[in-house]
Amino acid sequence: MILIADSGSTKTDWALVPSTQFFTTPGINPFHQSKRMIRETLAGISQSVRHAVRCVVFYGSGVTPEQETAMVELLREAFPLAETVEAHSDLLGAARAMCGYKEGIASILGTGANSCLYDGERIVRNTPALGYILGDEGSGAVLGRRFLNALYKGALSDKIKQGFEAETGLTMAAVIQRVYREPLANRFLASLSEFIHRHTDDEAVRSLVISNFEDFFQKNILPYDRRDLPVSFVGSIAWHYQEELREAARRQDFCVGTVLKSPIEGLVAYHQS
């Protein structure tokens, strides 16, 4: 029995193969969470599963090279009978889920953004994402930031502004409070995507979305100098804005490959092949 995990800070998707059973737990992020918190989450997995698996492969945000050893140790504690335990970055998981054993460019577009050049086995190049203040072009957080900038600097219509404030109950002062004085500003900004997505029939809003994706291609994908390869995507932003994403790729002369909302099924296929 092999247990595969794809984890973000919010939730972890697990798949048990070959029986292909799926379940979800709270997110696990060794960069942001203490060992105690991770142990508690892993302890929530049923004892029957924890004692049945012989191989655990964990892909997660926050699993940097510096965190891999600690994450493996925690997994070994939780799965004492596992003969093989691996912990990898979510970016490698995305690459394996979408590209399999073929060369390609893999990208994550969710709250944050990331990308890599993948040779079919490993990541060979990575444009630093730099986070939503210094980078993360194409992400939900940057989309939200750009939307608010346009909203309060007059680049969007009064109809959009009035609709936004009526629906969310937010004002400019409240937005400043949420972004600059409260924690997790990136999640707040990304949460605005729900409103933005419902208003892409407004040309100015749609243009803003496409421009955000064009920045992603220009600043993150162009440095790989591999226009011959398809660019594949995983994540909620890529999934829900596929039309705008493909338009941005066309304008920048890139080809979009696979687009997945979640990589877990692709990872199951990868590890069963």
Secondary structure as UniProt FT lines:
FT   STRAND          2..7
FT   STRAND          11..17
FT   TURN            18..20
FT   STRAND          21..26
FT   TURN            30..32
FT   HELIX           35..43
FT   HELIX           47..50
FT   TURN            51..52
FT   STRAND          55..60
FT   TURN            61..62
FT   HELIX           65..78
FT   TURN            80..81
FT   STRAND          84..89
FT   HELIX           90..99
FT   TURN            100..101
FT   STRAND          104..109
FT   STRAND          113..118
FT   STRAND          123..125
FT   HELIX           131..134
FT   TURN            137..138
FT   HELIX           140..152
FT   TURN            153..154
FT   HELIX           158..168
FT   HELIX           172..180
FT   HELIX           185..191
FT   HELIX           193..198
FT   TURN            199..201
FT   HELIX           203..216
FT   HELIX           217..221
FT   HELIX           222..224
FT   TURN            227..228
FT   STRAND          231..234
FT   HELIX           236..240
FT   HELIX           242..251
FT   TURN            252..253
FT   STRAND          256..260
FT   HELIX           264..272
//
